[in-house]
Amino acid sequence: MNALRKPWCVGVIVPAHNEESSIEKCVETIFKSLSHARVARYWVVVVADGCTDRTADLAVARLGGRGEVLRVMVRSAGAARRAGAAQVLAHFADVAPCELWMANTDADSHVAVDWISVQLSLADAGATGVAGIIRLDPEVCSTLQALHRATYLIDAGGTHNHVHGANLALRADAYLDVGGWNDLPLAEDHCLWERLRHRRWHVQSSVRSVVITSARLQGRAPGGFADTLRARLEASHVA
């Protein structure tokens, strides 16, 4: 791995609603990715939004002082991400926004070991925002795996048109310039991405930034990825 040209500070934001079965693995893979990228200063914020299970307690234990759990009752992906981003910005108040990288994922997902290093290599090259791709957990049944591969389109040049809150990162100055996450229960990721593009920040959609997500068909957010996957499965049966 090439040495980073810039000593980036990294904040990672993870909204979670009743994700006790996956939050520990999610946090652990984030730490492995930060270590792989040799990030010296980082902070992980798990936003426990309306949790009634052990998500928050498990996250506290797994973070072990290397981050914090923010307990909220907003029941909104956009509002939860915004609250987490505010905590990251507060933690790095002494850091210039152009030197702070803010990475976002979801609690039902886990990140590739090079997730952070890929993003920071793109940031070193001038990217101020990175939209990555998602893959299904390898344990998912072959039918869903095949369906996802067939319907999740990637451009020949290694770019794509997908935007996922589970795999979206940006520089803090870009985040602040566009007003941050909006309080939306759905499509908050597309909203933020379009504002970055409208303000002409240099954004990249890269297949190199990978997050592995669950393939559950009953999601936490109506209209989210679980609903999309279920609709594709139902359509394939009709066809």
N, C-alpha and C positions, 0 to 999 in steps of 0.2 A: 504494500500500500504506500502510495506517495505521501510524503509529509504535507500537511496542510500549510498553505502559504499564510494563513491568517489564524490567530488564536481565538477561534469562535467560542462564544458562550452559547449553550443550548438549553432551551426550555422545552419540555415535552408535556403536552396536555392530553388527558385521557378522560372523557366523560364516561360515566358508568351508571347504569340503572339495574340493580339486582343481577350482578354478574359474578357472583361468588365462585362459580365453577371455572371461570377463565381469567379473573383479574390477576392472580398470582403469576401465571404463565406470561400474561401480557407485560406486566412490570419487569419480570425477570429478563425477557427478551429485549426490552428497551435498554436495560442496564448492560446487557451483553453488546448491544449495538453501539452504545456510547463508549464502552471500553474498547471495542474494535476500532472506533474512530479516534481513540486517544483524546477524547474531550476532557479537558482539565476541570472546567467549571460547567456544571449542569444542574438542573432542578426539574423534577418530575412532579406534576400536579395531577392527582386523580380527583375528578369532580364527581362525588357520590350524590347523584341527583335522585332524591326521593327513594333511596334504598331502604328496603325493609328486611334485607337478609344480612349476611356477614361481609358483604363487599367492602365496606369502609374499614372494618377491623382487619380484614385480611390484607388490604392495601397498606394500611399503616405498618403492619408487621413486615411486609415485604419491602417497603420503601426503606425502612431502617434508618431514618434520618437523612436520606438522600433526596427527599422530596416531602410533599405534604398531601394530606387528604382534605379536600374542601367539601363540607357537607352542605348541600343546598336543596331546595324544594321548588325548582323552577319547571320541571317536567318539559324541558325544551332543549333539543340538541344545540341550537344556536346559542341560547342563553347560558347553557352549561359550559360550552366552549369559550364563550366570552368571559365568564367568571374565572375559568382556568387561566386564560390568557392574561387577565388582570393580575392574577397572583404571580405569574411568571415575570411580568413587567415590574411588579413591585419588588420581587426578589432580586432582580438585576437592575435596580434603580441606578446603580453606579456605572452601568455599561452603556456605551453609545448604542442607540437603536440599530445602527448599521452594522454592529458587531454581534448582535443577538439574533440567533436563529430559533424560530418557533416551529416545532414539529407537532403534528396532530395525528392521533390514531384513536381507535375505539377499544373498549374493554373486552369485547368478544373476539378480538383479533390478537395476533402476535406478529412481531416485525422480523424481517430478515436481519441477519447479523450485520450486513453491510448497509442497512437502511440509512443510518445517519451518515456514514462515510460517503455514500453515493450522493446524498443531498448536499453535503458540504463541498464535495468536489465540484458539483454544478454551481454552488454558490461562489466558490473560489473563481470560477470561470465567468462569473457575472450574473448568474441567475438570482433573482430576488424572490421567486416563488417556484415551487416544484409540485406538480401533481403526479402522483405515482399510480401504480396499478394494484389491483387486488387479485389474489389467487385463493382458491378454496382449500380448506384444510385437507391434507393428503388422506385423512381418514374418511372423508366423505365418499359416499357410494359412487361407483363408476358412472352411473347414469347421469348424476348431477355434474360430475367432473367433465364428462363429454359434452353435456349441454352448455356448460359455462365456456369451455374452449371454443365451441362452435358459434356462440352468440356474442362473446366478448371480443370485439374487433380491435385489432392492433394494426397500425400503419406499417407498410413495408420498411420504412426508414427508422423504425424503433420508437415512433411517437404514437400518441393516441388521443382520443377525444373524451376520455373519462375523467370525472372529477369526484373524488371520494373524501369525505371528512376523515375517514380512517387512514388516509394516506395523502395528506396535504401539508406542506410546510412553506414558510415564508420568513423573510427578514422582518424584524420588528419595525423598522422605519416604514416599510411598505404597508404593514398591518395597520399602523397608526394613521398613515396617510389616507387610507380608504375607509377608515372608521371602524375597522375590526369586524368581528362576527355580528350578524344581525340576530335579533331575538326571533328566530324562526324554528318551528318544530320539524321542518323538512326543507331540504334543498338549500340549507344554509351554506353548504360548501360551494354550490354553483353560484350563489349570490356573491360570495366573497371573491371567487375566482374571476367572475365577470367584471367586478369593480377594479380588481388589479389590472386586468387587460384594458379596461376603459381609461384608467389613469396612466397607461403605457409603462407599467413596471415590466421588467424583463422576466417573463414567466416561461417555464418549460414543462412539457408533459413528457415524462420519461418512463420507459418500461424498466429502467434499471432500479427504480425505487419500488420495492415490493413489500406488501403487507399480506399476510395470510389470514383470512377471515373465516368465521363459522359459516356453515351453509344451512342454518336453521331457516325454516319456512314460516315461522311465526316470530316476527321481529319485535323490537321494543318501540320503533317509530313507524306508525302506519304510513305506507307509501315508500318505505325505505328499501334497502337492498334485499331484505327477506321477501318482501312483497314482490319485488321485481323478479327474483329467482323463482318464486312460486308461480308467477304468471307465465314465465318462460316454460316451466315444467308442464303446466296445464296446456299451454299452446302446443307443445311438442306431442302431447297425448292426443289432442284433437287432430293434429296433422297426421 
